[in-house]
């Protein structure tokens, strides 16, 4: 089972690594990090890098596609090299998935047209403009397409996918193996729970980051 995780500069580390930790434990699975050009890709902080061992064209037909999100997705919405590969891979994949703003790239490829989907809560409007129907759920399945909400939701999505592929007992064993037993110190993991002050703090931080990206480009 070939699993492809496309990476690019300014991706979010956990979006890629969370699903990797789950899916790499599936029997018979081989996970490849792929990119437009092989080599090191830096996360949005620039302090962590992952190496893509294959170019996109080296793996045109993975059984599973997992598209991570990150600040870099905004610049790639019109990049036909990556978006076109996602579109082509989806034609033959058994499962096409995304984490966080990776859903924007699925939508740009036309995969989410008219479908319910989720992404990071700050990007619902953009996801809708790209043709999807955003819903505030942690994991959304529409046929062979599964989208996950922001960052940490990728682990949940991968466990859902593992259960679909190998059965609930295998998925539970993987969950136990990685000791995924969330007990967060704060009940602030969604806009509804965090309260308006924390929502504003995150929203303003996002706006500053986007402004900085625009100035840099």
C-alpha positions in Angstrom: 0.0 0.0 0.0 1.6 3.2 -1.2 0.8 6.3 0.8 1.9 9.7 -0.5 2.2 12.8 1.7 3.0 15.8 -0.5 5.1 18.5 1.3 6.1 22.0 0.4 7.8 25.0 2.0 5.8 26.4 4.9 3.7 23.2 5.7 2.6 22.5 9.2 4.7 19.8 10.8 2.0 17.9 12.7 -0.4 18.0 9.7 2.1 15.6 8.0 3.8 13.8 10.9 0.6 13.0 12.8 -1.0 11.0 10.0 2.4 9.5 9.2 2.8 8.1 12.7 -0.6 6.4 12.4 -0.6 5.2 8.8 3.0 4.0 8.8 1.9 1.4 11.3 -0.6 -0.2 8.9 0.4 -3.7 7.8 2.0 -3.5 4.4 2.1 0.3 4.2 4.9 2.3 2.7 4.8 6.1 3.3 6.6 8.5 1.0 7.0 12.2 1.4 6.8 13.7 -2.1 7.3 17.1 -3.5 7.5 19.1 -6.8 11.2 18.7 -6.4 12.7 16.2 -4.0 14.7 17.5 -1.0 14.3 19.4 2.2 11.1 21.3 2.8 10.8 23.6 5.8 7.8 24.1 8.0 6.1 27.4 8.5 8.4 28.3 11.4 11.5 27.4 9.3 13.0 25.6 12.3 12.1 22.1 11.2 12.5 20.3 7.9 11.3 17.1 6.3 13.0 15.6 3.2 10.9 14.5 0.3 12.4 11.4 -1.1 10.4 11.4 -4.4 9.3 13.9 -6.9 5.5 14.0 -7.6 5.9 12.3 -10.9 7.8 9.4 -9.3 4.6 8.4 -7.5 1.6 9.2 -9.7 -0.7 6.4 -8.4 -0.6 6.1 -4.6 -3.4 4.2 -3.0 -3.7 6.9 -0.3 -3.1 10.6 -0.6 -2.7 12.7 2.6 -2.4 16.5 1.9 -1.1 18.5 4.9 -1.9 22.1 5.4 0.1 25.1 6.5 0.7 28.7 5.5 2.2 27.6 2.2 -1.1 26.3 0.9 -2.3 29.8 0.0 0.5 30.3 -2.5 -0.1 26.8 -4.1 -3.9 27.1 -4.8 -3.1 28.0 -8.4 0.1 25.9 -8.7 -0.9 23.3 -11.3 2.2 21.2 -10.7 1.0 20.2 -7.2 -2.8 20.7 -7.7 -2.7 18.8 -11.0 -0.8 15.9 -9.3 -3.5 15.8 -6.5 -6.2 15.8 -9.2 -4.5 13.0 -11.1 -3.7 10.9 -8.1 -7.3 11.2 -6.9 -8.5 9.5 -10.1 -7.0 6.2 -9.1 -6.6 6.5 -5.3 -8.5 4.4 -2.8 -8.5 7.3 -0.4 -7.9 11.0 -0.8 -7.5 12.9 2.4 -6.4 16.3 3.8 -5.5 17.9 7.1 -6.2 21.5 8.1 -5.7 23.8 5.1 -4.7 20.9 2.9 -8.4 20.9 2.1 -7.9 24.1 0.2 -5.6 22.2 -2.2 -8.2 19.4 -2.6 -10.8 22.0 -3.3 -8.5 23.8 -5.8 -8.2 20.4 -7.6 -12.0 20.2 -7.9 -12.2 17.2 -5.6 -14.4 18.9 -3.0 -16.9 20.5 -5.4 -20.3 20.4 -3.7 -19.1 18.1 -0.9 -19.1 18.7 2.8 -15.6 19.2 4.1 -13.7 20.7 7.0 -10.5 22.6 7.5 -9.0 25.0 10.0 -11.9 27.1 11.4 -10.3 30.3 10.2 -10.4 29.2 6.5 -14.1 28.1 6.2 -14.9 31.1 4.0 -12.0 30.4 1.6 -12.9 26.7 1.4 -16.5 27.6 0.5 -15.3 30.0 -2.2 -13.3 27.1 -3.6 -16.5 25.1 -4.0 -16.8 23.0 -0.9 -19.5 23.1 1.8 -17.6 23.7 5.1 -18.9 22.0 8.2 -17.5 22.4 11.8 -16.7 18.8 12.4 -13.3 17.3 13.3 -13.3 14.6 10.6 -15.6 14.6 7.5 -16.0 11.6 5.2 -17.6 11.9 1.8 -17.1 8.7 -0.1 -13.4 8.1 -0.5 -12.6 11.7 0.5 -11.8 12.4 4.1 -11.0 15.9 5.4 -9.7 16.8 8.9 -10.0 20.0 10.8 -7.0 21.9 12.1 -3.6 20.3 12.7 -4.1 17.8 15.6 -7.3 16.5 13.9 -5.0 14.7 11.4 -4.3 12.1 14.0 -8.1 11.4 14.4 -8.5 11.3 10.6 -5.7 8.8 10.2 -7.2 6.6 12.9 -10.6 6.7 11.1 -8.8 5.8 7.9 -6.9 3.0 9.6 -10.1 1.5 10.8 -11.6 1.6 7.3 -8.6 -0.1 5.8 -7.6 -2.7 8.5 -10.5 -2.8 10.9 -11.3 -1.2 14.2 -9.0 -3.5 16.2 -5.9 -2.6 14.2 -6.8 1.1 14.5 -7.3 0.7 18.3 -3.9 -1.1 18.5 -2.2 1.7 16.6 -3.9 4.3 18.9 -2.6 2.4 22.0 0.8 2.0 20.4 1.2 5.7 20.0 -0.6 6.2 23.4 -3.0 8.7 21.8 -5.2 9.4 24.9 -5.9 13.2 24.7 -6.4 14.9 28.1 -5.8 18.5 27.2 -5.1 20.9 30.1 -7.6 23.4 28.7 -11.0 23.1 27.1 -10.1 25.6 24.4 -9.8 23.4 21.3 -12.5 25.0 19.2 -13.8 28.6 18.7 -17.0 27.7 20.6 -15.1 26.5 23.6 -12.2 29.0 23.7 -14.3 32.2 24.0 -14.2 35.5 22.1 -10.9 36.8 23.6 -8.9 33.7 22.7 -10.6 33.6 19.3 -9.5 37.2 18.7 -6.0 36.5 19.8 -5.6 33.7 17.3 -7.4 35.6 14.5 -5.2 38.6 15.0 -2.1 36.5 15.0 -3.2 34.9 11.7 -3.8 38.2 10.1 -0.3 39.4 11.1 1.3 36.3 9.7 -0.6 36.7 6.4 0.4 40.3 6.2 4.0 39.3 6.8 3.8 36.7 4.0 2.3 39.2 1.6 5.1 41.7 2.4 7.8 39.1 1.9 6.4 38.1 -1.5 
